[in-house]
Amino acid sequence: MIRDWLRAFLPASMGASRTERLRGCVGALLGLLLTGLIGSRLELPGVTPPMLIAPLGASAVLLFAVPASPLAQPWSIIGGNTVSALVGVTCAQWIADPLLAAPLAVALAIGAMFALRCLHPPGGAIALTSVLGGPAVTAAGYGFVLSPVVLDSLLLMLMAIAFNNATRRPYPHQQQPARANPHHTADREPTRRLGVQAEDLDAVLRNYDGVLDVSRDDLDSLLQRAEMHAYQRRFGEITCADIMSRDVVTVQFGTPLAEAWRLLRRHDIRAMPVLDPARRVIGMVSDVDFMKSPELDHYEGFEARFRQLIRRLTTLHADRPEVVGQIMPRSIRTVTEGTHVAALVPLMADAGFRHVSVVDGNRKLAGIIAQSDLIAALYQGGLASNGAGNIRRAA
């Protein structure tokens, strides 16, 4: 019992990589250094020249080490530090005994940050500094709020925006927009119709009586990844290389539309990868893309030929596409041979891709996977999983 209680004091392992840890350290170094250099050269009328204050070190930990945290967002640092400084200075001026003013300032600052939805842990240190910062802080009065608190907080936030985005950590942390149904109907995305849904997560969060240091969208993303991981564990390691078609009909950017259309009809397929001369995938063209051109089907009989003539006359002065590269979509999604088939489900079920190109380590075409290939793989995987489960139960 005592051993289990003591084990609770052991720190959990950190999931951040060495690169991510180094990124946080360098960001805090540059952020605080530039904040101090710039702030020390700014002079505001009626206030003391700004300098770095200790609570900003805690702000730097949040802004550079965990920039996705709800406690590290711009309104959190600006609003949290500002309101905490205002509360702290007010308590220092109205309550003579620092032993009472200091804890009261922190408590009121927390309440104010909750009310304004700008909870920022270093704000508690700001409130404490406003009371116990010494004669210089006391003499500055409310000027301490403007400089250094507001000014340094603003500068550090700007440094965080520049550094985090330069190192591919989007900041401020964007709330992920809900993905639209590719068919533009009110139905949920196919992968969201089973398992944990948005309403389930919202219901749990409403009943969770505490502060989570993770955004709702990040929590939802983690749950989806956990479901995907459980699926992979259940169905085994079925990769794209196992189910892809290898003998692929392809075209190039400059392939004439009529020739490409004949290939689709001859092989009775729905899509073809578009390759560059080095066999790297640059796009995918499907039968839907060909429907944009009136010149691609065979017309037989007087009525059909008359319709063809009318189409040609109506498009005589239009810029009509002539090669595949002019009609293929600009967006392209590829997967590698080692990608688990479970990763294809969001692409084909939610994003609406009917075909996905598979590439090798040199980004050259290795195969193609259609929705029918994925369905067959999931069906076979389900049979294998159920068979293994029956064997275990029988044993």
C-alpha positions as CSV (number, residue, x, y, z in Angstrom):
1,M,0.0,0.0,0.0
2,I,2.7,2.5,1.0
3,R,4.8,1.5,-2.1
4,D,1.9,2.2,-4.4
5,W,1.3,5.5,-2.7
6,L,5.0,6.5,-3.1
7,R,4.9,5.3,-6.8
8,A,2.3,8.0,-7.5
9,F,5.1,10.6,-6.9
10,L,7.2,9.2,-9.7
11,P,7.0,11.4,-12.9
12,A,5.4,10.0,-16.0
13,S,7.5,9.5,-19.0
14,M,7.6,12.4,-21.4
15,G,6.2,11.8,-24.9
16,A,8.1,14.7,-26.5
17,S,11.0,13.8,-28.7
18,R,14.5,15.3,-28.3
19,T,13.9,17.6,-31.2
20,E,10.7,18.9,-29.6
21,R,12.5,19.4,-26.2
22,L,15.3,21.3,-27.9
23,R,12.8,23.4,-29.8
24,G,11.1,24.4,-26.5
25,C,14.5,25.3,-25.0
26,V,15.7,27.4,-28.0
27,G,12.3,29.1,-28.2
28,A,12.3,30.2,-24.6
29,L,15.9,31.4,-25.0
30,L,15.2,33.5,-28.1
31,G,11.8,34.7,-26.9
32,L,13.0,36.0,-23.5
33,L,16.2,37.4,-24.9
34,L,14.5,39.4,-27.6
35,T,11.7,40.5,-25.3
36,G,14.3,41.8,-22.8
37,L,16.3,43.6,-25.5
38,I,13.3,45.2,-27.2
39,G,11.5,46.0,-24.0
40,S,14.6,47.7,-22.4
41,R,14.8,50.1,-25.3
42,L,11.2,51.2,-25.2
43,E,10.3,54.2,-23.1
44,L,6.8,55.0,-22.2
45,P,5.7,58.3,-20.7
46,G,5.1,58.2,-17.0
47,V,6.2,54.5,-16.4
48,T,9.5,52.8,-15.5
49,P,11.4,51.4,-18.5
50,P,10.3,47.8,-18.9
51,M,12.5,44.9,-17.8
52,L,12.0,41.1,-17.6
53,I,10.1,39.9,-14.6
54,A,10.3,36.4,-13.1
55,P,6.7,35.2,-14.0
56,L,7.5,35.6,-17.7
57,G,9.8,32.6,-17.4
58,A,6.7,30.5,-16.5
59,S,4.9,32.1,-19.5
60,A,7.8,31.1,-21.7
61,V,7.5,27.5,-20.6
62,L,3.9,27.4,-21.8
63,L,4.3,29.4,-25.0
64,F,7.3,27.5,-26.3
65,A,7.2,24.1,-24.7
66,V,3.4,23.4,-24.9
67,P,2.1,26.0,-27.4
68,A,-1.1,23.9,-28.1
69,S,-2.2,24.2,-24.4
70,P,-5.4,26.3,-23.9
71,L,-3.4,28.0,-21.1
72,A,-0.8,29.2,-23.5
73,Q,-3.0,31.0,-26.1
74,P,-2.6,34.8,-26.8
75,W,-5.7,35.8,-24.8
76,S,-4.5,33.7,-21.9
77,I,-1.1,35.4,-21.6
78,I,-2.3,38.9,-22.3
79,G,-5.5,38.8,-20.4
80,G,-4.3,36.6,-17.6
81,N,-1.2,38.6,-16.8
82,T,-2.9,41.9,-17.2
83,V,-5.9,41.2,-14.9
84,S,-3.6,39.5,-12.4
85,A,-1.4,42.6,-12.3
86,L,-4.4,44.9,-11.8
87,V,-5.7,42.7,-9.0
88,G,-2.3,42.5,-7.4
89,V,-1.6,46.3,-7.5
90,T,-5.1,47.0,-6.1
91,C,-4.6,44.6,-3.2
92,A,-1.2,46.1,-2.5
93,Q,-2.6,49.6,-2.3
94,W,-5.7,48.8,-0.3
95,I,-4.4,46.2,2.2
96,A,-1.4,47.3,4.3
97,D,-0.4,43.8,5.6
98,P,1.5,42.0,2.7
99,L,0.8,38.6,4.5
100,L,-2.9,39.1,3.8
101,A,-2.6,41.1,0.5
102,A,-0.4,38.5,-1.3
103,P,-2.6,35.4,-0.9
104,L,-5.8,37.4,-1.5
105,A,-4.3,38.9,-4.7
106,V,-3.6,35.4,-6.0
107,A,-7.0,34.1,-5.1
108,L,-8.8,37.0,-6.7
109,A,-6.6,36.9,-9.8
110,I,-7.6,33.2,-10.3
111,G,-11.2,34.1,-9.9
112,A,-10.9,36.9,-12.4
113,M,-9.0,34.8,-14.9
114,F,-11.7,32.1,-14.7
115,A,-14.4,34.8,-15.2
116,L,-12.6,36.3,-18.3
117,R,-11.7,32.8,-19.7
118,C,-8.0,33.7,-19.7
119,L,-6.6,31.3,-17.1
120,H,-2.8,31.5,-17.3
121,P,-0.8,29.9,-14.4
122,P,2.0,32.6,-14.4
123,G,-0.8,35.1,-13.6
124,G,-0.7,33.9,-10.0
125,A,3.0,34.8,-9.9
126,I,2.2,38.2,-11.5
127,A,-0.3,38.9,-8.7
128,L,2.2,37.9,-6.1
129,T,4.9,40.0,-7.6
130,S,2.6,43.0,-7.7
131,V,2.4,42.8,-3.9
132,L,5.8,41.5,-2.9
133,G,7.9,43.0,-5.7
134,G,9.7,45.6,-3.5
135,P,9.8,49.4,-3.3
136,A,10.2,49.8,-7.1
137,V,7.1,47.9,-7.9
138,T,5.1,49.6,-5.1
139,A,6.2,53.0,-6.3
140,A,5.2,52.3,-9.9
141,G,1.6,51.5,-8.8
142,Y,-0.6,50.9,-11.8
143,G,2.2,51.8,-14.1
144,F,3.6,48.4,-13.3
145,V,0.6,46.9,-15.1
146,L,1.4,48.7,-18.3
147,S,5.2,48.3,-18.1
148,P,6.6,45.7,-17.7
149,V,3.6,43.3,-17.5
150,V,1.5,44.2,-20.5
151,L,4.4,45.3,-22.7
152,D,6.6,42.2,-22.0
153,S,3.6,39.9,-22.3
154,L,2.8,41.3,-25.7
155,L,6.4,41.1,-26.9
156,L,6.7,37.5,-25.6
157,M,3.5,36.5,-27.4
158,L,4.8,38.0,-30.7
159,M,8.0,36.1,-30.3
160,A,6.0,32.9,-29.7
161,I,3.9,33.5,-32.8
162,A,7.1,34.0,-34.9
163,F,9.1,31.1,-33.5
164,N,6.4,28.5,-33.2
165,N,5.1,29.0,-36.8
166,A,8.7,29.1,-38.1
167,T,9.3,25.7,-36.5
168,R,6.0,24.3,-37.8
169,R,4.0,24.5,-34.6
170,P,0.9,26.5,-35.5
171,Y,0.3,29.3,-33.0
172,P,-2.2,30.4,-31.9
173,H,-3.5,26.9,-31.8
174,Q,-6.2,26.7,-34.3
175,Q,-9.5,24.9,-33.5
176,Q,-10.0,22.3,-36.2
177,P,-13.1,23.1,-38.3
178,A,-15.7,20.4,-38.8
179,R,-15.0,18.6,-42.0
180,A,-17.9,18.9,-44.5
181,N,-19.6,15.9,-45.9
182,P,-18.1,15.5,-49.4
183,H,-21.7,14.8,-50.7
184,H,-23.0,18.0,-49.1
185,T,-25.7,16.3,-47.1
186,A,-26.5,16.4,-43.4
187,D,-25.2,12.9,-42.7
188,R,-22.2,12.5,-40.5
189,E,-18.9,11.5,-41.9
190,P,-18.9,7.7,-42.3
191,T,-16.1,7.2,-39.7
192,R,-18.1,9.3,-37.2
193,R,-21.2,7.2,-37.2
194,L,-19.9,4.5,-34.9
195,G,-17.6,4.7,-31.8
196,V,-17.1,7.9,-29.8
197,Q,-19.0,10.8,-31.3
198,A,-18.8,14.5,-30.8
199,E,-21.9,14.5,-28.5
200,D,-20.3,11.8,-26.3
201,L,-17.2,13.8,-25.9
202,D,-19.2,17.0,-25.1
203,A,-21.3,15.2,-22.6
204,V,-18.3,13.9,-20.7
205,L,-16.6,17.3,-20.8
206,R,-19.7,19.0,-19.4
207,N,-19.6,16.6,-16.4
208,Y,-15.9,16.8,-15.9
209,D,-15.5,19.1,-12.9
210,G,-11.9,20.4,-13.6
211,V,-9.6,22.2,-15.9
212,L,-8.1,20.2,-18.8
213,D,-4.8,21.4,-20.1
214,V,-5.7,20.1,-23.6
215,S,-8.2,21.6,-26.1
216,R,-11.3,19.8,-27.0
217,D,-10.2,19.3,-30.6
218,D,-6.9,17.8,-29.5
219,L,-8.7,15.4,-27.2
220,D,-11.1,14.4,-30.0
221,S,-8.1,13.8,-32.3
222,L,-6.4,11.6,-29.7
223,L,-9.6,9.5,-29.2
224,Q,-9.8,9.0,-33.0
225,R,-6.2,7.9,-33.2
226,A,-6.7,5.6,-30.3
227,E,-9.7,4.0,-32.1
228,M,-7.5,3.7,-35.3
229,H,-4.7,2.0,-33.2
230,A,-7.1,-0.4,-31.7
231,Y,-8.4,-1.3,-35.2
232,Q,-4.9,-2.0,-36.4
233,R,-4.2,-4.2,-33.4
234,R,-7.4,-6.1,-34.0
235,F,-7.0,-6.7,-37.8
236,G,-3.3,-7.2,-37.9
237,E,-0.7,-5.6,-40.1
238,I,-2.4,-5.3,-43.5
239,T,-0.5,-2.7,-45.5
240,C,-1.3,-0.9,-48.7
241,A,1.3,-3.1,-50.5
242,D,-0.8,-6.2,-49.6
243,I,-4.0,-5.0,-51.4
244,M,-2.9,-2.6,-54.1
245,S,-3.1,-3.2,-57.8
246,R,0.4,-3.3,-59.3
247,D,-0.3,-3.4,-63.0
248,V,-1.5,0.2,-63.3
249,V,-2.7,2.0,-66.3
250,T,-1.2,5.4,-66.3
251,V,-1.0,8.6,-68.3
252,Q,1.2,11.7,-68.4
253,F,0.4,15.4,-68.1
254,G,0.5,15.9,-71.9
255,T,-1.5,12.8,-72.8
256,P,-4.4,13.9,-75.2
257,L,-7.8,13.6,-73.6
258,A,-9.2,11.4,-76.4
259,E,-6.3,8.9,-75.9
260,A,-6.7,8.9,-72.1
261,W,-10.5,8.4,-72.4
262,R,-10.0,5.4,-74.7
263,L,-7.7,3.9,-72.1
264,L,-10.4,4.2,-69.4
265,R,-13.0,2.6,-71.7
266,R,-10.7,-0.2,-72.9
267,H,-9.6,-1.3,-69.4
268,D,-13.0,-0.6,-67.8
269,I,-11.5,1.5,-65.0
270,R,-12.5,4.6,-63.2
271,A,-9.2,6.5,-62.6
272,M,-5.6,6.6,-63.7
273,P,-2.5,8.1,-62.0
274,V,-0.8,11.0,-63.8
275,L,3.0,10.6,-63.8
276,D,5.9,12.8,-64.7
277,P,8.8,11.3,-66.9
278,A,10.5,9.9,-63.8
279,R,7.3,8.0,-62.9
280,R,6.6,10.2,-59.9
281,V,2.9,10.8,-59.2
282,I,1.7,14.3,-59.9
283,G,-2.0,13.7,-59.9
284,M,-5.0,11.5,-60.5
285,V,-7.6,11.8,-63.3
286,S,-10.9,10.0,-63.1
287,D,-14.0,9.6,-65.2
288,V,-15.7,12.4,-63.4
289,D,-13.0,14.8,-64.6
290,F,-13.5,13.7,-68.2
291,M,-17.2,14.6,-68.0
292,K,-16.1,18.3,-68.3
293,S,-15.2,17.8,-71.9
294,P,-17.9,17.3,-74.6
295,E,-15.5,15.6,-77.1
296,L,-14.8,12.4,-75.3
297,D,-17.6,10.0,-76.1
298,H,-18.6,8.2,-79.3
299,Y,-21.7,9.4,-81.0
300,E,-23.8,7.1,-83.2
301,G,-27.0,7.9,-85.1
302,F,-28.4,11.2,-86.5
303,E,-29.8,12.4,-83.1
304,A,-26.5,11.8,-81.3
305,R,-24.4,13.4,-84.0
306,F,-26.7,16.4,-83.9
307,R,-26.2,16.8,-80.2
308,Q,-22.5,16.6,-80.7
309,L,-22.7,19.4,-83.3
310,I,-24.6,21.6,-81.0
311,R,-22.1,21.0,-78.2
312,R,-19.2,21.9,-80.5
313,L,-20.9,25.1,-81.7
314,T,-21.6,26.2,-78.1
315,T,-18.0,25.6,-77.1
316,L,-16.4,26.9,-80.3
317,H,-15.0,30.0,-78.7
318,A,-14.3,28.6,-75.3
319,D,-10.9,27.4,-74.0
320,R,-11.4,23.7,-74.3
321,P,-9.0,21.4,-72.5
322,E,-6.9,19.2,-74.7
323,V,-4.6,17.2,-72.4
324,V,-4.9,15.3,-69.1
325,G,-3.0,17.9,-67.1
326,Q,-5.7,20.5,-67.9
327,I,-8.5,18.6,-66.2
328,M,-6.9,16.7,-63.4
329,P,-7.5,18.0,-59.9
330,R,-4.7,20.0,-58.3
331,S,-5.0,18.3,-54.9
332,I,-3.2,15.0,-54.7
333,R,-3.1,12.4,-51.9
334,T,-0.7,9.5,-51.9
335,V,0.2,6.8,-49.4
336,T,3.3,4.6,-49.0
337,E,3.5,0.9,-49.4
338,G,3.9,0.4,-45.7
339,T,0.9,2.4,-44.7
340,H,-1.7,0.4,-42.8
341,V,-5.0,0.0,-44.6
342,A,-6.8,1.6,-41.6
343,A,-5.3,4.9,-42.6
344,L,-7.2,4.7,-45.9
345,V,-10.6,4.7,-44.2
346,P,-10.7,8.5,-43.4
347,L,-9.4,9.3,-46.9
348,M,-12.0,7.2,-48.8
349,A,-14.9,7.3,-46.4
350,D,-14.7,10.9,-45.1
351,A,-12.6,12.9,-47.6
352,G,-14.3,11.3,-50.6
353,F,-11.2,9.9,-52.5
354,R,-12.3,6.9,-54.6
355,H,-8.7,6.0,-55.6
356,V,-5.4,6.6,-53.9
357,S,-1.9,6.2,-55.5
358,V,0.7,4.2,-53.6
359,V,4.3,5.3,-53.9
360,D,7.6,3.8,-52.9
361,G,10.5,5.4,-51.0
362,N,11.5,7.5,-54.0
363,R,7.9,8.8,-54.5
364,K,7.5,6.7,-57.6
365,L,4.3,4.9,-58.4
366,A,4.1,1.4,-56.9
367,G,0.4,0.8,-57.3
368,I,-3.2,2.0,-56.9
369,I,-5.9,1.3,-54.4
370,A,-9.6,1.7,-55.1
371,Q,-12.5,1.7,-52.7
372,S,-13.3,-1.9,-53.7
373,D,-9.8,-3.0,-52.7
374,L,-10.3,-1.4,-49.3
375,I,-13.7,-3.0,-48.8
376,A,-12.3,-6.5,-49.7
377,A,-9.3,-6.0,-47.3
378,L,-11.6,-5.0,-44.4
379,Y,-13.9,-7.9,-45.1
380,Q,-11.0,-10.4,-45.2
381,G,-9.4,-8.8,-42.1
382,G,-12.8,-9.2,-40.3
383,L,-13.0,-12.8,-41.2
384,A,-9.5,-13.5,-40.0
385,S,-10.1,-11.6,-36.8
386,N,-13.3,-13.4,-36.0
387,G,-11.7,-16.8,-36.9
388,A,-8.8,-16.1,-34.5
389,G,-11.3,-15.1,-31.8
390,N,-13.3,-18.3,-32.3
391,I,-10.2,-20.4,-32.1
392,R,-9.2,-18.7,-28.8
393,R,-12.6,-19.3,-27.3
394,A,-12.6,-22.9,-28.4
395,A,-9.3,-23.4,-26.8
